[in-house]
Amino acid sequence: MIRKLLPGLKKLVPYDISHLPGDITAGVIVTFLLLPQSIAYATIAGAPITMGLLAGTFPLIIYALFGSSNYLSVGPVSMASLLAFAGISRLTDVDSEQFLELMILLSLLVGIVQLMMGILKFGSIVKHISQAVIGGFTSALAIIIILNQIGAIMGVTLPEYQNIGASFLAIIEHIPKANVLTVLLGCVSFIFLIQLKRKFPISPGPFIVIFVSIVAVDYFDLDTMGVEIVGAIPKTFSDVSMVMPTIDMLISLMPIACIIAILSFFESFSIAKTLADKEKGAIYPNQEFVSLGFANMTSSFVGSIPVAGSISRTAVNYESGARTNLSLFTTAVLMVVAILYMTPSFYYLPKTVLAAIIIYAVMKLINVRQLKGYIRHSLWDAVIFLTTFLATLMVNMFIGLVIGMILSFGMNR
């Protein structure tokens, strides 16, 4: 009975002990990737770092119990974090406690929407949205994320993103105020990340730049020379709780919750299906909706941000030798240990290095190759891609996605 309610247990009972070395190794390696990403994506979401770390723990355990993929690493991702920030920052001040309360509520709403979509068998329908829409939208999101991190690279405070023109003007206006040491540290970190990735398929770059920069800032007192640091990180779980929502809150958050629910499903399902096909396995879209829904609801219950399956971490999990979802449990347990015992080590982490890691991580979301392929083989898809891309950058994310979906469904009729 328990195994029917928790399909993830079917993969572990009985467990083939020959899979243990690969599962444990993969779980450890993914943890070293998830730690800096959790910190970075919490920053994108405008949330405390602890909330990002929490997003990589209990939601991952819940997905491992309910999901149909052996490899999908569920946790904080750049796209969901940016969408969450954009949606909530329109409703309240980013530095307020209400911002965090609404973030936790948003995680719950995303989970509820995904759970209902799974129950109502929406998985097979949502799959028909054109990949051109997703490619154009995620490419625009990646550029927005990068522009939002330029302020940290420069050591200045830039206004929140409105459109691409206003962002470029703000960057140019603030160049004279940039801290040279901050810019140098950020640029060197970014170049190092790029170079190391070229030499190692599974790059340890993010962890290396974090370690080296923390030591450098502490030893040379760079924080007294204008280099901003992360500062103290609570050694406990989040103490922010979800508030009882009003009707107005629900109406305001529901559009962004639906967008995150659908797009995070796409991001998760695409990589899970690719790896399942390689192993001649099966991924069930409606079950994925349900398991992601439970994961997001869990993220809300522990006081964290919306989560999804990460393409990069899932690929690393698979390439590192994972064979069952025990690797996911291993990562989750190690993340809990990191929250309890490692967070003080990040005190001197420079924000410019964190920004460099974020930019490095999201660059791959700019789908230039996909657009070139459309231009060569399908001009209509190229139009959908570019229209979604430009509308998202120049108007706003919601309008850009809606326009792209209307064009996509119009083409399929």
C-alpha positions in Angstrom: 0.0 0.0 0.0 2.8 2.5 1.0 4.6 1.7 -2.2 1.5 2.5 -4.3 1.1 5.9 -2.5 4.9 6.6 -2.8 6.0 5.4 -6.3 9.5 6.5 -5.6 9.9 3.7 -3.1 9.3 1.1 -5.8 12.8 1.9 -7.2 14.4 1.4 -3.8 12.7 -1.7 -2.5 14.3 -4.1 -3.2 17.5 -2.1 -3.8 20.3 -3.4 -6.0 23.4 -2.9 -3.9 25.5 -2.6 -7.1 24.0 0.8 -7.7 25.1 2.2 -4.3 28.6 3.6 -5.3 27.1 5.5 -8.3 24.2 6.8 -6.3 26.3 8.0 -3.4 29.0 9.6 -5.7 26.4 11.4 -7.8 24.6 12.6 -4.7 27.8 14.1 -3.3 28.8 15.8 -6.6 25.3 17.3 -7.1 25.5 18.7 -3.5 28.6 20.7 -4.4 26.8 22.1 -7.4 23.5 22.7 -5.5 25.1 24.7 -2.6 26.3 27.7 -4.7 23.3 27.5 -6.9 20.9 27.6 -3.9 22.7 30.7 -2.7 22.6 32.3 -6.1 19.0 31.6 -6.9 17.8 32.8 -3.5 19.6 36.1 -4.4 17.7 36.2 -7.7 14.4 35.6 -5.9 15.2 38.4 -3.5 15.1 36.0 -0.6 17.5 35.2 2.3 20.1 32.6 1.4 18.7 30.2 4.0 15.5 30.0 2.0 17.4 29.0 -1.1 19.2 26.3 0.8 16.0 25.0 2.2 14.6 24.8 -1.4 17.2 22.1 -2.1 16.4 19.8 0.8 12.8 18.8 1.7 11.2 19.4 -1.7 13.9 17.1 -3.2 13.0 14.4 -0.8 9.3 14.7 -1.6 10.0 14.6 -5.4 12.2 11.5 -4.9 9.2 9.8 -3.2 6.5 10.8 -5.7 8.4 11.5 -9.0 8.8 9.2 -12.0 12.4 10.2 -12.8 15.4 8.6 -11.2 17.6 11.6 -11.9 15.6 14.8 -11.7 17.2 17.2 -9.2 14.4 19.3 -7.9 15.3 22.6 -6.1 15.8 26.3 -6.7 16.2 27.2 -10.4 17.0 30.5 -12.1 13.8 30.9 -14.1 11.3 30.2 -11.2 13.3 32.4 -8.9 13.3 35.4 -11.3 9.6 34.9 -12.1 8.8 34.8 -8.4 10.8 38.0 -7.8 9.2 39.8 -10.7 5.7 38.8 -9.6 6.0 39.7 -5.9 8.2 42.8 -6.3 5.2 44.5 -8.1 3.1 43.9 -5.0 5.3 45.0 -2.1 8.7 46.3 -1.1 11.5 43.8 -1.7 13.1 44.4 1.7 9.8 43.9 3.7 8.7 40.8 5.6 5.6 40.8 3.6 7.7 40.1 0.5 9.0 36.9 2.1 5.5 35.9 3.3 4.1 36.3 -0.2 7.0 34.3 -1.6 6.1 31.4 0.7 2.4 31.8 -0.3 3.5 31.8 -4.0 5.3 28.4 -3.5 2.1 27.0 -2.1 0.0 28.3 -5.0 2.4 27.0 -7.6 2.2 23.6 -5.9 -1.6 23.6 -5.8 -1.8 24.6 -9.5 0.6 21.8 -10.5 -1.2 19.3 -8.3 -4.6 20.2 -9.9 -3.1 20.1 -13.4 -1.8 16.6 -12.7 -5.1 15.4 -11.3 -7.0 16.9 -14.2 -4.6 15.2 -16.7 -3.2 18.5 -18.1 0.2 16.9 -18.7 -0.5 15.7 -22.2 -2.1 19.1 -23.2 0.6 21.4 -21.9 3.2 19.5 -23.8 1.8 20.9 -27.1 2.9 24.4 -26.4 5.6 25.2 -29.0 9.2 24.9 -28.0 9.7 28.2 -29.8 7.7 29.9 -27.2 9.7 28.4 -24.4 13.0 29.1 -26.2 12.2 32.8 -26.8 10.8 33.2 -23.3 13.7 31.6 -21.4 16.2 33.4 -23.6 14.7 36.7 -22.6 14.6 35.6 -19.0 18.3 34.8 -19.1 19.1 38.3 -20.4 16.9 39.9 -17.7 18.7 37.9 -15.0 22.1 38.9 -16.3 21.1 42.6 -16.4 19.8 42.3 -12.9 23.2 41.1 -11.7 25.3 43.8 -13.4 24.8 46.1 -10.4 26.4 43.5 -8.1 29.3 43.1 -10.6 29.8 46.9 -10.5 29.3 47.3 -6.8 26.4 49.7 -7.3 22.6 49.6 -6.7 20.7 49.7 -10.0 16.9 50.3 -10.3 14.7 47.2 -10.8 14.3 45.9 -14.3 11.6 47.6 -16.3 12.6 47.0 -19.9 15.9 46.5 -21.7 16.3 50.1 -22.8 15.9 51.5 -19.3 18.3 48.9 -17.9 21.1 49.8 -20.3 20.7 53.5 -19.6 20.9 52.8 -15.8 24.0 50.7 -16.3 25.7 53.4 -18.3 24.7 56.2 -15.8 26.2 54.2 -12.9 29.6 53.3 -14.6 31.4 56.3 -12.9 30.2 55.0 -9.5 31.5 51.5 -10.0 34.0 50.0 -7.5 37.1 49.0 -9.5 38.0 46.2 -7.1 34.5 44.8 -7.2 34.4 44.8 -11.0 37.8 43.2 -11.2 36.9 40.4 -8.7 33.6 39.7 -10.5 35.2 39.7 -14.0 38.1 37.4 -13.0 35.6 35.0 -11.4 33.5 34.9 -14.5 36.4 34.3 -16.8 37.7 31.6 -14.6 34.3 29.8 -14.6 34.2 29.9 -18.4 37.8 28.6 -18.8 37.4 25.8 -16.3 34.1 24.7 -18.0 36.0 24.2 -21.2 38.4 21.8 -19.6 36.1 19.8 -17.3 32.7 18.5 -18.4 31.6 18.6 -14.7 33.1 21.9 -13.7 34.1 22.5 -10.0 34.4 26.2 -10.9 31.5 27.7 -8.8 32.8 26.0 -5.6 36.4 27.0 -6.3 35.6 30.7 -6.9 33.5 30.8 -3.8 36.2 29.2 -1.6 39.0 31.3 -3.1 37.1 34.6 -2.9 36.0 34.0 0.7 39.6 33.4 1.7 40.8 36.5 -0.3 38.2 38.9 1.2 38.9 37.7 4.7 42.7 37.8 4.4 43.0 41.1 2.6 40.0 42.8 4.3 38.5 43.6 0.9 35.1 44.2 2.5 36.6 47.4 4.0 37.6 48.5 0.5 34.1 48.6 -1.0 33.6 44.9 -1.8 30.1 44.0 -0.6 29.8 40.6 1.1 26.9 38.3 1.9 27.3 38.7 5.7 25.8 36.6 8.4 23.6 33.7 7.3 21.2 32.3 10.0 22.3 28.8 11.1 18.7 27.7 11.5 15.7 27.1 9.3 13.6 30.0 8.1 11.5 31.7 10.8 9.2 33.4 8.3 5.8 31.9 8.1 3.0 32.0 5.5 0.2 34.5 6.2 -3.5 33.8 5.8 -4.1 35.1 2.3 -6.8 37.5 1.3 -8.8 37.3 -1.9 -6.8 40.2 -3.3 -3.5 38.4 -2.6 -4.7 35.3 -4.3 -5.9 37.2 -7.3 -2.6 39.1 -7.6 -0.4 36.0 -7.2 -2.4 33.5 -9.3 -1.2 34.6 -12.8 2.5 34.4 -11.8 1.8 31.1 -10.0 0.3 29.6 -13.2 3.2 30.8 -15.3 5.8 29.3 -12.9 3.7 26.1 -12.6 3.7 25.5 -16.4 7.2 26.7 -17.2 8.8 24.8 -14.3 7.0 21.7 -15.5 8.5 22.2 -19.0 12.0 22.7 -17.7 11.6 19.6 -15.4 9.9 17.3 -17.9 12.2 18.1 -20.8 15.4 16.9 -19.1 13.7 14.0 -17.3 12.2 12.7 -20.5 15.5 13.0 -22.4 17.4 11.0 -19.8 14.5 8.4 -19.5 14.7 7.9 -23.2 18.4 7.3 -23.0 17.8 4.6 -20.4 14.7 3.2 -22.2 12.6 4.2 -19.2 9.3 6.0 -18.9 8.3 9.5 -17.6 4.7 10.2 -16.9 3.7 13.8 -17.4 0.7 13.9 -15.1 2.7 12.2 -12.3 5.4 14.8 -12.8 2.8 17.5 -12.3 1.6 15.9 -9.1 5.2 15.3 -7.7 6.3 18.8 -8.6 3.1 20.1 -7.0 3.9 18.2 -3.7 7.5 19.5 -3.9 6.4 23.1 -4.2 3.8 22.7 -1.4 6.6 21.3 0.8 8.8 24.2 -0.1 6.1 26.5 1.2 5.6 24.5 4.4 9.3 24.8 5.3 9.3 28.5 4.3 11.1 28.6 1.0 10.9 29.7 -2.6 9.3 27.9 -5.7 11.2 24.9 -7.0 11.6 22.9 -10.2 13.8 20.3 -11.8 17.2 21.7 -12.8 18.5 20.9 -16.2 22.2 21.3 -15.2 22.0 19.5 -11.9 20.0 16.6 -13.3 22.5 16.2 -16.2 25.4 16.1 -13.7 23.5 13.6 -11.5 23.1 11.3 -14.4 26.7 11.8 -15.7 28.1 11.2 -12.3 26.8 7.6 -12.1 23.3 7.9 -10.5 21.2 4.8 -11.2 18.2 5.3 -8.8 16.6 8.0 -6.8 18.8 7.2 -3.8 21.2 9.8 -5.3 18.4 12.4 -4.7 18.0 11.4 -1.1 21.8 11.6 -0.6 21.9 15.2 -1.9 19.0 16.2 0.3 20.6 14.8 3.5 23.9 16.5 2.7 22.1 19.8 2.1 20.5 19.6 5.6 24.0 19.0 7.1 25.3 22.1 5.1 22.5 24.3 6.4 23.2 23.3 10.0 27.0 23.4 10.0 28.4 25.2 6.9 26.5 28.5 6.6 28.9 30.5 8.8 31.6 29.8 6.2 29.8 32.0 3.6 30.1 35.2 5.7 32.8 36.7 3.5 31.4 35.6 0.2 31.5 38.6 -2.2 28.3 39.5 -3.9 30.1 40.2 -7.1 31.3 36.6 -7.2 27.8 35.4 -6.6 26.7 37.6 -9.5 29.4 36.1 -11.7 28.2 32.5 -10.8 24.6 33.5 -11.6 25.5 35.0 -15.0 27.7 32.0 -15.8 24.8 29.6 -14.9 22.1 31.3 -16.9 24.0 32.1 -20.1 23.2 28.6 -21.4 19.5 29.6 -21.4 20.0 32.0 -24.3 19.0 29.7 -27.1 20.9 31.2 -30.1 21.3 27.8 -31.7 17.6 27.1 -31.5 16.8 30.4 -33.2 19.3 29.7 -36.0 17.7 26.3 -36.5 14.3 27.9 -36.9 15.6 30.5 -39.3 17.0 27.7 -41.5 14.1 25.3 -41.3 10.9 26.9 -39.9 10.4 30.7 -40.4 7.1 30.6 -38.5 8.8 29.1 -35.4 11.5 31.8 -35.8 8.7 34.5 -35.7 7.2 32.9 -32.6 10.6 32.8 -30.9 11.5 36.4 -31.7 8.1 37.8 -30.9 8.0 36.1 -27.5 11.6 37.1 -26.9 11.1 40.8 -27.8 7.8 41.1 -26.0 9.2 39.6 -22.8 12.2 42.0 -22.9 10.4 45.2 -23.9 7.0 44.9 -22.3 6.9 42.3 -19.4 7.2 38.6 -18.8 3.5 37.8 -18.5 2.6 39.7 -21.7 5.5 38.1 -23.6 4.5 34.6 -22.6 0.8 35.2 -23.5 1.6 36.6 -26.9 3.9 33.6 -27.6 1.3 31.1 -26.6 -1.4 32.8 -28.7 0.8 32.6 -31.7 1.7 29.0 -30.9 -1.8 27.8 -30.6 -2.9 29.8 -33.6 -0.2 28.0 -35.7 -1.5 24.6 -34.4 -5.1 25.2 -35.3 
